[in-house]
Amino acid sequence: MNKQFAWKFGIIFAIAAASFYSMWPPREKIKLGLDLKGGTSFLLQMDLTKIDVTGRANALRQAVEIIRKRIDKFGVAEPVIQPVGENRILVQMPGLEEQRRNEARQTIERTAYLEFRLVHERNDELVSQSASDAAFRPPVGYQKMMLKETREGRHLERVFYVKAHHELDGKSVVRAYVVPDEIGRPYVAMNFNDEGGKIFGRVTSANVGRQLAIVLDGELYSAPVIQDAITGGRAQITGQFTYPEALQLANVLENPLEAPVQIVEERGVDPSLGRDSIQSGIRAALIGSVAVVVFMAVYYLAAGVVADLALLLNILILVGVLAMFKFTLTLPGIAGIVLTIGMAVDANVLIYERVREELAANKPLRAAIAAGYRRAFIVIFDSNFTTILTAIILIWMGSGPVKGFGVTLTIGLLANLFAAVFVTRLIFEWLVAKGWMKSFKMLHVFRHLPRVNFLGVWKLAFGISWALIIAGMISFVCRGGIDHFVPNTDAGSKFVEKLHKVFPRVGSYVYGIDFSGGDTVTLNFVQREDPDKIRASLERAGFTEAYIQYERGAKDEVLSLKLPEKTADKVVENLQKDFPEARFNKVGFESVGPVVGKELLKQALWAVVVSLVAIMIYVAFRFGEFSYGLGALVSLIHDVLMTIGWFCLTGRTFSMPVVAAILTLIGYSINDTIVVFDRIRENKKLSGGRLNYVDLINSSVNQTLSRTILTAGTVFLCAIALYVFGGRVINDFAFCFTVGVLTGTYSSIYIASPCVLWYHRKEGVRTKAAVKKAEPAKA
């Protein structure tokens, strides 16, 4: 091997070795998301209305650190606590068991604002006056508070008139812990800092014999009498605590929040369900990979084996980068790897088909390979760039697993540009230089160039397409797709009522809880119960708005319930009570507040719009004509609406991973369109403008038809593998992309190309007139 090849192969080997080292062993180096590892995720929203605008950023940072300290008490390995936007915090707790989820939720949400307030000296007298005098008002500066106690099995309530302002607050607490009293009842002991100890000592010294109210989060916990000055910097809170309650209280007292937080989104996955998802994802990836590898080796023979080597390098780099930079691998991320596999060989298909054309023009092998790579590179760059563009928009505007999908897809496509273009070309040049490769043999889709008049039926095809889209959009409306955008006012309600008189409601609601809000709970079981019996049980218990569905996992069937917000725990308890023999066990949980759902939907729509506009501008700029950008935009809108239509007609519901599929589809479906447009531009230049646009487009589509079939075919193999073997969690995602691949291939011929023809219709008329005028002169 001469020096020219040695250093290049050295670079490839170094990259492969670094990638392998970064990811090995996979169990230790690859960070798994909650959907694969199991655990619980909370999205918290802080109420910052009572905090000055200048102090809100500090309050958010402080809250992140405080919640981190609270989470540490649970012993969770590698928790994720990070700010999201201006007033939200994402908390992810990998491996947290379902049994501890409620405890975690309560610990996180508690503000734990502790106050020590003095009780009025004449409290008993004031209580008597208030009971006898209906016009009684508390003294100025005091407020009425109730102390609830349980004594000898009886629930008691006592009234106290407590100062409105505290003498000391919980910011002075440096340590809180649980201590048993003389008969074993737990109470919370506290240590103050130096300043707090001095204040507490001064207050207790000046008020011996008076009651001191202990108020936590606005609720009165106890009101002990100050027997003597307490100068040791210690205090205690007694009450009717269980040990876990006292432990939780001590935890939050050590880490008090300045502003209250509310959980607006909650997701939980049992580790067993995560393992099920991993098995499904890996199986789909393996089957998709094997299908693509075998196809390339059979169709392109030796060149196909070279493409397969590049594919393996692509996957190695992708996984290595994920491990190296600690990116989190999610289930949609595995789907991104599968799609990367399908799209990775697209570049090789484009190159090989170009090489075939160069060889057909009687060029020598070395020159044909060089020309094939040179001419295909522009198309490969454009098609990969548009897909990367949509993936970046996913990372920018997406959330959670969707963002992970965008990261995986971006890395995979960048690795593909290196592996499929640089590496394969280097291998071919080396094989030719060594004299080991003397021909470039491959099979044929068409032995001879087809001459199909595609544009002869474009109006019929265009009409059928939009008729199907209209049918899908009617289904979208009937399933409440428009309702979500109508303002929640009287006028809005009347509009929705009139709308559904024309389009009656049919089927389930089109939006999943990601967008509509609510709870989704996944249960495993040992005995399958009839869905009608489950529904009857829930209706008897007052849960009438439940969507019940059995879903097939990688190993076992699970029961999925979609419910109104904050009803999941009660529903599960009811089912466990009514069907003890089924042994229902909660293994997955999601809860999304309606506000967050609307925000996610708005985010998703903006992501789609931004992607469409960005691609239109890029295509128009790259091809130097607005007609190409217009054709790309119309075909992409067609693909999106067609996919949404089929999605609605099959009774499926939209979630964030489905939006990820639609955005990826936007990036992918433009690929074939770019291939066709590039050939139209090339043929127009070669003909010197003599061909009319009908002949120009028909000729270009026929010339690129084989590569259109091959590139769509490889991605379709991976999409089908995801759909059949990917498991229930990404089934909707896979269905969306499978439909999208077929639609995108069709639209490049029957939607995008006719749009270019329509735009240049006047130019076509002028060309025909010029040809007719020239005929007599020739005669």
C-alpha positions in Angstrom: 0.0 0.0 0.0 1.6 3.3 -1.0 1.7 6.4 1.1 -1.3 8.0 -0.8 -3.6 5.3 0.6 -1.8 4.5 3.8 -2.5 7.8 5.6 -6.1 7.8 4.5 -6.8 4.3 5.7 -4.9 5.3 8.9 -7.5 8.1 9.5 -10.4 5.7 8.9 -8.8 3.1 11.3 -8.2 5.7 14.0 -11.8 7.0 13.8 -13.2 3.4 13.9 -10.9 2.5 16.9 -11.8 5.7 18.8 -15.5 5.0 18.2 -15.2 1.4 19.4 -13.2 2.4 22.5 -15.8 5.1 23.3 -18.7 2.6 23.2 -17.2 -0.5 24.8 -18.5 -2.1 26.9 -21.9 -0.8 25.7 -23.7 -1.4 29.1 -21.3 1.0 30.9 -20.7 3.6 28.2 -24.1 4.1 26.5 -26.5 6.2 28.6 -30.1 5.0 28.3 -33.2 7.2 28.5 -36.0 6.5 30.9 -38.1 4.7 28.3 -35.3 2.1 28.0 -33.8 2.0 31.5 -37.0 2.6 33.5 -37.7 5.3 36.0 -39.7 8.5 36.5 -39.7 11.9 34.9 -41.3 15.1 36.2 -41.7 18.4 34.6 -42.1 21.1 37.3 -43.5 24.6 36.9 -42.5 27.2 39.5 -44.8 30.0 40.6 -42.6 33.0 40.3 -45.3 35.7 40.6 -44.3 36.7 44.1 -40.6 36.9 43.2 -39.1 40.1 41.7 -38.3 39.8 38.0 -34.6 40.4 38.7 -34.5 37.5 41.2 -36.3 34.9 39.2 -33.3 33.4 37.4 -31.6 33.0 40.8 -34.8 31.4 42.3 -34.8 28.9 39.4 -31.1 28.0 39.9 -31.6 27.7 43.6 -34.7 25.5 43.1 -32.6 23.1 40.8 -30.0 22.7 43.5 -32.6 22.2 46.3 -34.5 19.6 44.3 -31.1 17.9 43.5 -30.5 17.6 47.3 -34.0 16.2 47.9 -33.5 13.7 45.1 -30.2 12.6 46.5 -32.0 11.2 49.5 -33.7 8.6 47.2 -30.3 7.1 46.3 -31.0 7.4 42.5 -28.0 7.0 40.3 -27.3 9.8 37.8 -30.5 11.8 38.2 -31.1 14.6 35.6 -32.3 17.9 37.1 -32.1 20.8 34.7 -34.0 24.1 34.0 -36.3 24.2 31.0 -37.2 27.7 29.8 -37.8 30.5 32.3 -39.9 28.8 35.0 -39.7 25.0 34.5 -37.5 22.2 35.8 -37.0 18.7 34.3 -36.4 16.0 36.9 -35.5 12.5 35.6 -34.9 9.7 38.1 -33.6 6.5 36.3 -34.4 3.2 38.0 -36.9 4.6 40.5 -39.4 1.9 41.4 -43.1 2.5 40.9 -43.7 2.1 44.6 -41.6 5.2 45.5 -43.0 7.4 42.7 -45.7 9.0 45.0 -43.2 9.6 47.7 -40.9 11.3 45.2 -43.7 13.4 43.8 -44.7 14.7 47.3 -41.1 15.4 48.3 -40.4 17.4 45.1 -43.7 19.4 45.2 -43.5 20.5 48.8 -42.3 24.1 49.2 -41.6 23.4 52.9 -41.8 27.1 53.9 -41.3 26.9 57.6 -42.3 29.8 60.0 -42.3 30.2 63.7 -45.1 32.6 64.7 -46.3 33.7 68.1 -49.8 32.9 69.3 -51.9 35.7 70.8 -51.5 35.9 74.6 -55.2 35.8 75.2 -55.9 33.0 72.6 -58.4 31.0 74.7 -60.4 34.3 75.4 -60.4 35.2 71.7 -61.6 31.7 70.8 -64.5 32.0 73.2 -65.5 35.4 71.8 -65.4 34.2 68.3 -67.7 31.3 69.2 -70.3 33.6 70.8 -70.0 36.8 68.6 -70.9 36.4 64.9 -69.4 39.8 64.2 -66.0 38.9 65.9 -62.9 39.9 64.0 -59.3 38.8 64.8 -57.0 41.4 66.4 -55.0 43.5 63.9 -51.9 41.6 62.8 -53.3 38.2 63.7 -55.0 35.5 61.7 -57.2 32.5 62.5 -55.5 29.0 62.0 -56.8 25.5 62.6 -54.7 22.7 64.2 -56.0 19.3 63.2 -55.1 16.4 65.6 -56.0 12.8 66.1 -56.3 11.6 69.7 -57.4 8.2 70.8 -58.9 7.6 67.3 -60.9 10.9 67.3 -60.2 13.8 64.8 -60.0 17.1 66.7 -59.7 20.7 65.5 -58.4 23.5 67.7 -58.5 27.2 66.8 -55.5 29.5 67.3 -55.0 33.2 66.6 -51.5 33.5 65.2 -49.4 36.5 64.2 -49.6 37.2 60.5 -45.8 37.7 60.3 -43.2 35.2 61.5 -40.5 35.7 64.1 -38.1 33.2 62.3 -38.4 31.3 59.0 -36.9 28.0 57.7 -34.0 29.7 55.9 -32.1 29.5 59.2 -32.5 25.7 59.4 -29.2 24.0 58.6 -30.1 20.4 59.6 -33.4 18.5 60.1 -33.7 14.9 61.2 -36.1 12.4 62.7 -36.0 11.5 66.4 -38.3 9.2 68.3 -39.8 10.5 71.6 -40.0 8.5 74.8 -42.7 6.2 73.6 -41.3 5.8 70.0 -43.4 8.4 68.2 -41.3 10.2 65.5 -40.8 14.0 65.5 -38.6 16.3 63.5 -35.6 17.9 65.2 -33.9 21.0 63.7 -30.6 22.8 64.1 -30.4 26.5 63.3 -27.4 28.5 61.9 -25.7 31.0 64.2 -28.0 33.9 63.3 -31.1 31.8 63.5 -30.1 30.4 66.8 -29.6 33.9 68.3 -33.0 35.0 67.0 -34.8 31.9 68.3 -33.1 32.3 71.7 -34.1 36.0 71.9 -37.8 35.2 70.9 -38.2 32.3 73.3 -36.5 34.3 76.1 -38.9 37.2 75.7 -42.0 35.0 75.5 -41.7 32.3 78.2 -45.2 30.9 78.9 -46.6 31.9 75.6 -47.4 29.5 72.7 -45.2 29.4 69.6 -47.0 28.3 66.4 -45.0 26.1 64.0 -46.4 26.8 60.5 -45.3 24.7 57.4 -46.5 25.7 54.0 -49.3 27.8 55.5 -50.6 24.9 57.7 -50.4 24.9 61.5 -48.5 21.8 62.7 -48.2 22.5 66.4 -48.4 25.3 69.0 -46.2 24.3 72.0 -45.9 26.5 75.1 -42.4 28.1 75.5 -41.4 26.6 78.9 -38.0 28.3 79.0 -35.5 30.2 76.8 -34.1 27.9 74.0 -30.6 29.1 73.4 -28.9 26.0 72.0 -29.9 26.7 68.4 -32.3 23.7 68.3 -36.0 23.2 68.0 -38.5 20.4 67.2 -41.8 19.9 65.4 -44.2 17.4 66.9 -47.4 16.1 65.3 -49.3 13.0 64.2 -46.5 11.8 61.9 -45.7 8.4 60.6 -42.0 7.7 60.2 -42.0 8.1 56.4 -43.9 11.4 56.8 -41.5 12.7 59.4 -38.5 11.6 57.1 -40.0 13.4 54.1 -40.6 16.6 56.2 -37.1 16.6 57.5 -35.8 16.2 53.9 -37.7 19.2 52.6 -37.0 21.4 55.7 -33.3 21.0 55.0 -33.9 22.2 51.4 -36.7 24.7 51.4 -37.9 26.3 48.1 -38.5 30.0 47.8 -41.4 29.5 45.4 -44.0 26.7 45.1 -43.6 24.2 42.3 -46.3 22.2 40.5 -45.9 19.0 38.5 -47.3 19.7 35.0 -46.1 16.5 33.3 -45.2 13.1 34.7 -43.9 10.0 33.0 -42.9 6.7 34.5 -41.6 3.4 33.0 -41.0 0.2 34.9 -37.5 -1.3 34.3 -39.2 -4.5 32.9 -41.0 -2.5 30.3 -37.8 -0.7 29.4 -36.1 -4.1 28.8 -39.0 -5.1 26.6 -38.5 -1.9 24.6 -34.8 -2.5 24.2 -35.3 -6.0 22.9 -38.0 -4.8 20.4 -35.7 -1.9 19.2 -32.6 -4.1 18.9 -34.6 -6.8 17.1 -36.0 -4.2 14.6 -32.5 -2.7 14.1 -31.0 -6.1 13.4 -33.7 -7.3 11.0 -33.6 -3.9 9.1 -29.8 -4.0 9.0 -29.7 -7.6 7.7 -32.3 -6.9 5.1 -30.4 -3.8 3.8 -27.0 -5.6 3.9 -28.3 -8.6 2.0 -30.1 -6.5 -0.6 -27.0 -4.4 -1.3 -24.7 -7.4 -1.5 -27.1 -9.3 -3.9 -28.0 -6.3 -6.2 -24.6 -4.5 -6.4 -22.4 -7.6 -5.8 -18.8 -6.6 -4.8 -19.8 -2.9 -4.8 -22.7 -3.8 -2.4 -20.2 -5.4 0.0 -18.2 -2.2 0.0 -21.4 -0.2 0.8 -22.1 -2.7 3.6 -18.7 -2.1 5.1 -19.3 1.7 5.0 -22.7 1.0 6.7 -21.1 -0.9 9.5 -18.5 2.0 10.0 -21.4 4.5 10.0 -23.2 2.6 12.8 -19.9 2.3 14.7 -19.3 6.0 14.5 -22.9 6.8 15.4 -22.9 4.7 18.6 -19.3 5.8 19.5 -20.3 9.5 19.3 -23.4 8.9 21.4 -21.2 7.2 24.0 -18.3 9.7 23.8 -20.5 12.8 24.3 -22.8 11.1 26.8 -25.9 11.6 24.6 -28.9 9.7 26.0 -30.2 6.9 23.8 -34.0 6.7 23.8 -36.5 4.4 22.1 -37.1 6.9 19.3 -33.3 7.2 19.1 -33.1 3.5 18.3 -35.7 4.2 15.6 -33.4 6.9 14.4 -30.6 4.4 14.1 -32.8 2.1 12.1 -33.8 4.9 9.7 -30.2 5.9 9.4 -29.3 2.4 8.3 -31.9 2.7 5.5 -30.9 6.2 4.5 -27.2 5.5 4.7 -27.1 3.2 1.6 -29.1 5.8 -0.4 -25.9 7.7 -1.0 -24.2 4.5 -2.3 -27.2 3.8 -4.6 -27.0 7.3 -6.1 -23.2 6.9 -6.6 -23.5 3.4 -8.1 -26.3 4.4 -10.5 -24.2 7.3 -11.7 -21.2 5.0 -12.2 -23.4 2.7 -14.3 -24.4 5.7 -16.5 -20.7 6.7 -16.9 -19.7 3.1 -17.8 -22.6 3.0 -20.3 -21.0 6.1 -22.0 -17.8 3.9 -22.5 -15.6 5.6 -20.0 -12.7 3.6 -18.4 -13.5 2.2 -14.9 -11.3 4.6 -13.0 -12.7 7.7 -14.8 -16.3 6.3 -14.5 -15.9 5.9 -10.7 -14.4 9.4 -10.4 -17.2 11.0 -12.5 -19.9 9.0 -10.7 -18.8 10.3 -7.3 -18.3 13.8 -8.5 -21.8 14.1 -10.1 -23.6 12.3 -7.3 -22.0 14.3 -4.5 -24.1 17.4 -5.0 -27.4 15.4 -4.8 -26.1 13.5 -1.8 -25.2 16.7 0.0 -28.5 18.3 -0.7 -30.6 15.3 0.3 -28.7 14.7 3.5 -28.6 18.4 4.3 -32.4 18.8 4.1 -32.9 15.8 6.4 -30.3 17.1 8.9 -32.1 20.5 8.7 -35.3 18.9 10.0 -33.4 16.9 12.6 -31.9 20.1 13.9 -35.3 21.6 14.1 -36.4 18.5 16.2 -33.5 19.1 18.5 -34.3 22.8 18.8 -38.1 22.6 19.2 -38.6 19.1 20.4 -38.5 17.7 23.9 -37.4 14.5 25.7 -37.2 11.4 23.5 -38.0 13.4 20.4 -34.9 15.5 21.0 -32.9 12.2 21.4 -34.3 11.1 18.0 -33.1 14.3 16.4 -29.6 13.9 17.9 -29.3 10.3 16.7 -30.5 11.1 13.2 -28.1 14.1 12.8 -25.1 12.2 14.0 -26.0 9.2 11.7 -26.4 11.3 8.6 -23.1 13.2 9.2 -21.3 9.9 9.7 -23.0 8.7 6.5 -21.4 11.6 4.5 -18.0 10.4 5.6 -18.5 6.7 5.3 -20.6 6.5 2.1 -18.7 9.1 0.2 -15.1 9.3 1.4 -14.5 5.7 2.6 -16.2 3.8 -0.2 -14.4 6.0 -2.9 -11.0 5.3 -1.2 -11.7 1.5 -1.2 -12.6 1.6 -4.9 -9.6 3.6 -5.8 -7.3 1.2 -3.8 -8.9 -1.9 -5.4 -8.5 -0.4 -9.0 -4.9 0.7 -8.3 -4.1 -2.8 -7.0 -5.7 -4.3 -10.2 -8.1 -6.4 -8.0 -11.2 -4.6 -9.5 -11.5 -4.7 -13.3 -15.3 -4.2 -13.7 -18.2 -2.7 -11.8 -20.9 -5.4 -12.1 -24.4 -5.0 -10.8 -27.9 -6.1 -11.4 -30.6 -4.1 -13.2 -34.0 -2.8 -12.3 -34.6 -2.0 -16.0 -32.4 -3.5 -18.7 -33.4 -0.6 -21.0 -34.3 2.9 -20.1 -38.1 3.1 -19.5 -40.1 5.5 -21.6 -43.2 6.0 -19.4 -45.3 9.1 -20.0 -45.7 10.0 -16.3 -47.0 13.5 -17.0 -49.7 12.1 -19.3 -51.8 11.3 -16.2 -50.6 13.9 -13.8 -53.9 15.7 -13.5 -55.7 12.4 -12.7 -53.0 11.5 -10.1 -53.1 15.0 -8.7 -56.8 14.9 -8.3 -56.9 11.4 -6.7 -54.2 12.5 -4.2 -56.0 15.5 -3.0 -59.3 13.6 -2.8 -57.6 11.1 -0.5 -56.2 14.0 1.5 -59.7 15.6 1.8 -61.0 12.2 3.1 -58.2 12.1 5.7 -58.8 15.7 6.8 -62.6 15.0 7.2 -61.5 12.1 9.5 -59.2 14.6 11.3 -62.1 17.0 11.9 -64.5 14.3 12.9 -62.1 13.0 15.6 -61.7 16.5 17.1 -58.6 17.7 15.4 -59.9 21.2 15.0 -61.5 21.4 18.4 -58.1 21.9 20.1 -57.4 25.1 18.2 -60.8 26.7 19.0 -60.7 29.2 22.0 -62.4 27.9 25.1 -65.2 30.5 25.0 -68.9 30.6 24.4 -68.4 31.5 20.8 -65.8 28.8 20.5 -68.1 26.2 21.9 -70.9 27.2 19.6 -68.5 27.0 16.6 -67.5 23.4 17.6 -71.1 22.5 18.1 -72.0 23.7 14.6 -68.9 22.1 13.1 -69.8 18.7 14.4 -73.4 18.9 13.1 -71.8 19.0 9.6 -69.0 16.5 10.6 -70.4 14.2 13.4 -67.9 12.9 15.9 -66.5 9.5 14.9 -64.0 7.3 16.7 -61.5 8.2 19.4 -60.0 11.6 20.1 -57.2 12.2 17.5 -54.7 13.6 20.1 -52.9 11.5 22.6 -52.1 12.9 26.1 -49.0 14.6 24.8 -51.2 17.2 23.3 -54.6 16.9 25.0 -53.4 16.3 28.6 -54.5 13.5 30.8 -53.1 10.2 32.2 -51.9 7.1 30.4 -51.2 4.0 32.5 -49.8 0.7 31.3 -50.5 -2.5 33.2 -49.2 -6.0 32.9 -51.3 -9.0 34.1 -51.5 -12.8 34.4 -55.1 -13.1 33.2 -56.6 -11.2 30.4 -59.9 -9.6 31.2 -62.6 -8.6 28.7 -62.4 -4.9 27.8 -66.2 -4.5 28.2 -66.0 -5.8 31.8 -63.2 -3.4 32.5 -65.2 -0.5 31.1 -68.3 -1.5 33.1 -66.1 -1.7 36.3 -64.7 1.8 35.7 -68.1 3.3 34.9 -69.5 1.9 38.1 -66.7 3.6 39.9 -67.5 6.9 38.1 -64.7 6.8 35.5 -66.6 7.2 32.3 -63.9 8.8 30.1 -61.6 5.9 29.7 -59.9 4.6 26.5 -59.1 0.9 27.0 -56.7 -1.0 24.7 -54.6 -4.1 24.8 -51.3 -3.8 23.1 -48.7 -6.4 22.1 -45.1 -5.9 23.5 -42.0 -7.8 22.6 -42.8 -10.6 25.0 -46.2 -10.1 26.6 -49.4 -8.2 26.1 -50.1 -5.1 28.2 -53.2 -3.1 29.0 -53.1 0.6 28.1 -55.6 3.0 29.7 -56.0 6.6 28.6 -57.7 8.6 31.3 -58.6 12.1 32.5 -55.8 13.9 34.4 -55.0 12.8 38.0 -57.3 9.7 37.9 -54.7 6.9 37.1 -53.9 5.8 40.7 -57.6 5.5 41.6 -58.4 3.7 38.4 -55.6 1.1 39.0 -56.8 0.6 42.6 -60.3 0.0 41.4 -59.2 -2.6 38.8 -57.0 -4.4 41.3 -60.0 -4.6 43.6 -62.5 -5.7 41.0 -60.2 -8.2 39.1 -57.9 -9.7 41.8 -57.3 -12.8 39.6 -55.8 -10.6 36.8 -53.1 -9.3 39.1 -52.9 -5.9 37.3 -49.5 -4.3 38.0 -48.6 -0.7 36.9 -45.5 -0.8 34.7 -45.8 2.5 32.9 -47.3 5.9 33.6 -47.6 9.3 31.8 -49.4 12.4 33.0 -49.5 15.7 31.0 -51.3 18.8 32.1 -53.6 20.5 29.5 -51.4 23.7 29.5 -48.3 21.7 28.7 -50.3 19.7 26.1 -51.3 22.8 24.2 -47.8 24.1 24.4 -46.4 20.9 22.9 -49.0 21.0 20.1 -48.1 24.6 19.3 -44.4 23.6 19.3 -45.0 20.7 17.0 -47.0 22.8 14.5 -44.3 25.5 14.5 -41.6 22.8 14.0 -43.5 21.5 10.9 -44.0 25.0 9.4 -40.4 26.0 10.0 -39.2 22.8 8.4 -41.4 23.3 5.3 -40.4 26.9 4.8 -36.7 26.3 5.4 -36.6 23.4 2.9 -38.5 25.5 0.3 -36.0 28.4 0.6 -33.0 26.0 0.5 -34.2 24.2 -2.6 -35.1 27.4 -4.4 -31.7 28.8 -3.6 -29.7 25.7 -4.6 -31.5 25.2 -7.9 -31.6 28.9 -8.7 -35.3 28.9 -9.5 -38.5 29.6 -7.5 -40.3 26.8 -9.4 -38.2 24.1 -7.8 -38.8 25.6 -4.3 -42.6 25.8 -5.0 -42.6 22.2 -6.3 -40.8 21.0 -3.2 -43.1 22.9 -0.9 -46.3 21.6 -2.5 -45.1 18.0 -2.6 -44.0 18.2 1.1 -47.4 19.6 2.1 -49.0 16.8 0.1 -46.8 14.2 1.9 -47.6 15.6 5.4 -51.3 15.8 4.8 -51.5 12.4 3.2 -49.6 10.8 6.1 -51.8 12.6 8.7 -54.9 11.6 6.7 -54.0 7.9 6.7 -53.0 8.1 10.3 -56.4 9.5 11.2 -58.4 7.0 9.0 -56.7 4.1 10.8 -57.8 5.3 14.3 -54.4 6.2 15.6 -53.6 9.1 18.0 -50.9 11.8 17.7 -48.0 12.0 20.1 -44.6 13.7 20.1 -42.8 10.7 18.5 -45.3 10.8 15.6 -44.5 14.5 15.1 -40.8 13.4 15.0 -41.7 10.9 12.3 -43.6 13.6 10.3 -40.6 16.0 10.5 -38.2 13.2 9.5 -40.5 12.3 6.6 -40.3 16.0 5.5 -36.5 15.7 5.4 -36.5 12.3 3.7 -39.3 12.8 1.1 -37.5 15.8 -0.4 -34.6 13.4 -1.3 -36.2 11.8 -4.3 -37.5 15.2 -5.4 -34.0 16.6 -5.3 -32.7 13.7 -7.4 -35.4 14.3 -10.0 -34.9 18.1 -9.9 -31.2 17.7 -10.3 -31.7 15.6 -13.4 -34.2 18.1 -14.8 -31.6 20.9 -14.3 -28.9 18.8 -15.9 -30.9 17.8 -18.9 -32.1 21.3 -19.5 -28.5 22.5 -19.6 -27.5 19.7 -22.0 -30.5 20.3 -24.3 -29.7 24.0 -24.5 -33.3 24.8 -23.7 -34.6 23.0 -26.9 -36.8 20.4 -25.0 -40.2 21.5 -23.8 -40.9 20.9 -20.1 -43.2 17.9 -20.6 -40.4 16.0 -22.5 -37.7 17.3 -20.2 -39.5 16.1 -17.0 -40.7 12.8 -18.4 -37.1 12.1 -19.6 -35.6 13.0 -16.2 -38.1 11.0 -14.2 -37.5 7.9 -16.4 -33.7 8.3 -16.1 -33.9 8.4 -12.3 -36.7 5.9 -11.9 -34.4 3.0 -11.0 -32.6 4.9 -8.2 -36.0 6.2 -7.0 -37.2 2.6 -6.6 -33.9 1.5 -5.0 -33.5 4.3 -2.5 -37.2 4.1 -1.5 -36.8 0.3 -1.2 -33.9 0.3 1.2 -35.6 2.8 3.6 -38.9 1.0 3.2 -37.2 -2.3 4.4 -36.1 -0.5 7.6 -39.5 1.2 8.1 -41.3 -2.2 7.7 -38.8 -3.7 10.2 -39.7 -1.0 12.7 -43.4 -1.4 12.1 -43.5 -5.2 12.4 -40.7 -5.8 15.0 -40.2 -2.4 16.8 -42.8 -3.0 19.5 -46.0 -1.2 20.5 -44.2 2.0 21.7 -42.9 3.0 18.3 -45.6 1.3 16.2 -47.4 4.6 15.4 -44.0 6.2 14.6 -43.2 3.3 12.2 -46.6 3.3 10.6 -46.3 7.0 9.9 -42.9 6.7 8.3 -43.9 3.6 6.3 -46.8 5.5 4.7 -44.5 8.5 4.3 -41.9 6.7 2.4 -44.4 5.5 -0.2 -46.1 8.9 -0.4 -42.8 10.7 -0.7 -41.7 8.5 -3.6 -45.0 9.0 -5.4 -45.1 12.8 -4.8 -41.6 13.4 -6.4 -43.1 12.1 -9.7 -46.7 13.2 -9.6 -46.8 16.3 -7.4 -43.4 18.0 -7.4 -42.6 17.6 -11.1 -46.1 18.7 -12.3 -45.7 21.9 -10.1 -42.5 22.7 -12.0 -44.4 22.0 -15.3 -47.3 24.2 -14.2 -45.0 27.1 -13.3 -43.3 27.0 -16.7 -46.5 26.5 -18.7 -46.1 29.7 -20.6 -42.6 28.9 -21.5 -43.8 25.5 -22.8 -46.3 27.3 -25.0 -43.6 29.5 -26.4 -41.4 26.5 -27.0 -44.1 24.7 -29.0 -44.8 27.8 -31.1 -41.0 28.2 -31.8 -40.8 24.5 -32.9 -43.8 24.9 -35.3 -42.3 28.1 -36.7 -39.0 26.4 -37.3 -40.5 23.4 -39.1 -41.4 25.3 -42.4 -37.9 26.8 -42.4 -36.4 23.3 -42.2 -38.6 22.1 -45.0 
